[in-house]
Amino acid sequence: MATEESGGLAQTAAVKLSEMGERTKQLGSAIQDPERQRRIILVIVCVALLLDNMLYMVIVPIVPDYLARLESESEQAHHVTGNSSTNSTQNENFDLQIGVLFASKAILQLIVNPLTGTFIDRVGYDIPLLIGLSIMFVSTCIFSFAENYATLFVARSLQGLGSAFADTSGIAMIADKFTEEAERSRALGIALAFISFGSLAAPPFGGVLYEFVGKRVPFLVLACICLADGILCMTVLKPFSSRTRENMPVGTPIYKLMIDPYIAVVAGALTTCNIPLAFLEPTIANWMEETMHSSQWEIGLTWLPAFFPHILGVYITVKLAAQYPHLQWFYGALGMVIIGASSCIVPACKTFEQLIIPLCGICFGIALVDTALLPTLAFLVDVRHVSVYGSVYAIADISYCVAYALGPIVAGKIVHDLGFVQLNLGMGLANVLYAPALLLLRNVSLMKPSHSERNMLLEEGATGLYDTIRMEERQRKKHGYSSSGNCVPIDENGTFAGQSKSFSEEETSEPEYI
């Protein structure tokens, strides 16, 4: 009897193991499906961007109060007493320390980005993404257990290093996997929505958890999510699997991209449009306390309503770009005008409810600019350079970092010397004056890409980053269409009918423009 029961249990266990094996095979085949893999990659990148921006902003309600408590405890331990001038000097030094701590992430990211962009172009997008997630995980754990300013500074700087890898490679991977302009704009728009949500939801998330369960819990939660995203990255992307990279195109050096006038205009717009957000974040709380006598919960929720117009701006721009792709420059210019007008209105607000309106306008305008111009960078690389996106999105990241490195350090000094009103008027005027510069991009959509790189990617043995492009190219050739979508006949050798250029001549030729 016992033998029969044990035999039945063994048989049941074998059946369950077999079912688990089948499900594992089905999951593996589903992951390898190109369309599903692209969606999973989008999820991985969006979670990485969400984590980075949550970690960037979650310290806002936590670290100043935590450091103030540490300083107070230190003074009590040493029984320090002093006059009002000494206390004023200490307060100024404390504010400077907080500003340097907040800016250290963007400063290190600004320094490292040119190197990471080149590194990404050389090795691909998946390994740098995993490196970035690993560094962010370590940084978040250090934040959780840090008990002094020096350790917090190291953690913040490490986060900048991780962001330089994760942010740049993630955005570049999206541009590489989503090759059609409409779907690329949609995918980048989704990524921007996650960035916005991370930045705006992190302060209340961190503040509530810090208030009720202490400093460590918010960072441990983010560390666990980061670890899960890293495991998913290794499972889906398999960054260390053996893949031949000899036939990968060599990306355009970052210094050449920086001197491209079209890319320079886009980079300048990204910096200028983010200055109001970067400069208001460290200064608006004190201004609200002085002018509106706002409560702490109002200060904590200042930016949260702006999340919804940001999402609306992303959605509208993606829809308009799909219908009228040649007007991307106009959407960006319109966004900069809205940002400028909203910045000028901020100092005139007298209540919390009134302040919400221009802040929503700033975030709406930023959504228009980012969603219109980030896909434009990829398109410019496609038509003017080589379709490898690490360096160009490193330039975009540098543009953001310039604003967010200056904000915590410079904004307070400007408010102290000139005033909050002058700060906002200056930022608003800068955005309005820069908007006409985007007219330089009005003919970008008419540029014709060179086919030399695409032809090179069709050689046998080219694997890795460009499988999607190669597969789509071959499908078009089967139907007798060119890679640019025009109805151009192609012969059985894969060359354009009536094309007299040799392959070597085409490779050395420059992209054509209309």
SULRASUL-V394522 format. One record per backbone hydrogen bond with DSSP energy under -1.0 kcal/mol. CO is the residue of the C=O (numbers start at 0). NH is the residue of the N-H. If there is no record, write none. Layout:
# SULRASUL-V394522
CO_NH / CO_NH
This chain:
# SULRASUL-V394522
0_4 / 1_5 / 2_6 / 3_7 / 4_8 / 5_9 / 6_10 / 7_11 / 8_12 / 9_13 / 10_14 / 11_15 / 12_16 / 13_17 / 14_18 / 15_19 / 16_20 / 17_21 / 18_22 / 19_23 / 20_24 / 21_25 / 22_26 / 23_27 / 24_28 / 25_29 / 26_30 / 27_31 / 32_36 / 33_37 / 34_38 / 35_39 / 36_40 / 37_41 / 38_42 / 39_43 / 40_44 / 41_45 / 42_46 / 43_47 / 44_48 / 45_49 / 46_50 / 47_51 / 48_52 / 49_53 / 50_54 / 51_55 / 52_56 / 53_57 / 56_59 / 58_62 / 61_65 / 62_66 / 63_67 / 64_68 / 65_69 / 66_70 / 67_71 / 68_72 / 69_73 / 70_74 / 71_75 / 72_76 / 73_77 / 74_79 / 82_86 / 83_87 / 84_88 / 85_89 / 86_90 / 87_91 / 88_92 / 89_93 / 90_94 / 91_95 / 92_96 / 93_97 / 94_98 / 95_99 / 96_100 / 97_101 / 98_102 / 99_103 / 102_106 / 103_107 / 104_108 / 105_109 / 106_110 / 107_111 / 108_112 / 111_114 / 111_115 / 112_116 / 113_117 / 114_118 / 115_119 / 116_120 / 117_121 / 118_122 / 119_123 / 124_128 / 125_129 / 126_130 / 127_131 / 128_132 / 129_133 / 130_134 / 131_135 / 132_136 / 133_137 / 134_138 / 135_139 / 136_140 / 137_141 / 138_142 / 139_143 / 140_144 / 141_145 / 147_151 / 148_152 / 149_153 / 150_154 / 151_155 / 152_156 / 153_157 / 154_158 / 155_159 / 156_160 / 157_161 / 158_162 / 159_163 / 160_164 / 161_165 / 162_166 / 164_168 / 165_169 / 166_170 / 167_171 / 168_172 / 169_173 / 170_174 / 171_175 / 172_176 / 173_177 / 179_183 / 180_184 / 181_185 / 182_186 / 183_187 / 184_188 / 185_189 / 186_190 / 187_191 / 188_192 / 189_193 / 190_194 / 191_195 / 192_196 / 193_197 / 194_198 / 195_199 / 196_200 / 197_201 / 200_204 / 201_205 / 202_206 / 203_207 / 204_208 / 205_209 / 206_210 / 207_211 / 208_212 / 215_219 / 216_220 / 217_221 / 218_222 / 219_223 / 220_224 / 221_225 / 222_226 / 223_227 / 224_228 / 225_229 / 226_230 / 227_231 / 228_232 / 229_233 / 230_234 / 231_235 / 232_236 / 237_240 / 244_247 / 252_256 / 253_257 / 254_258 / 256_259 / 259_263 / 260_264 / 261_265 / 262_266 / 263_267 / 264_268 / 265_269 / 266_270 / 267_271 / 268_272 / 273_277 / 274_278 / 275_279 / 276_280 / 279_283 / 282_286 / 283_287 / 284_288 / 285_289 / 286_290 / 287_291 / 287_293 / 294_298 / 295_299 / 296_300 / 298_301 / 303_306 / 304_307 / 305_309 / 306_310 / 307_311 / 308_312 / 309_313 / 310_314 / 311_315 / 312_316 / 313_317 / 314_318 / 315_319 / 316_320 / 317_321 / 318_322 / 319_323 / 323_326 / 324_327 / 326_330 / 327_331 / 328_332 / 329_333 / 330_334 / 331_335 / 332_336 / 333_337 / 334_338 / 335_339 / 336_340 / 337_341 / 338_342 / 339_343 / 340_344 / 341_345 / 344_347 / 345_348 / 350_354 / 351_355 / 354_358 / 355_359 / 356_360 / 357_361 / 358_362 / 359_363 / 360_364 / 361_365 / 362_366 / 363_367 / 364_368 / 365_369 / 366_370 / 367_371 / 368_372 / 369_373 / 372_376 / 373_377 / 374_378 / 375_379 / 376_380 / 377_381 / 378_382 / 379_383 / 380_384 / 385_387 / 388_392 / 389_393 / 390_394 / 391_395 / 392_396 / 393_397 / 394_398 / 395_399 / 396_400 / 397_401 / 398_402 / 399_403 / 400_404 / 401_405 / 402_406 / 405_409 / 406_410 / 409_413 / 410_414 / 411_415 / 412_416 / 413_417 / 413_418 / 418_422 / 419_423 / 420_424 / 421_425 / 422_426 / 423_427 / 424_428 / 425_429 / 426_430 / 427_431 / 428_432 / 429_433 / 430_434 / 433_436 / 434_437 / 435_438 / 436_439 / 437_440 / 438_441 / 440_443 / 442_445 / 443_446 / 450_454 / 451_455 / 452_456 / 455_458 / 458_461 / 463_466 / 465_469 / 466_470 / 467_471 / 468_472 / 469_473 / 470_474 / 471_475 / 472_476 / 473_477 / 474_478 / 475_480 / 476_479 / 481_484 / 485_481 / 485_487 / 488_496 / 490_493 / 494_490 / 495_498 / 501_505 / 502_506 / 503_507 / 511_447
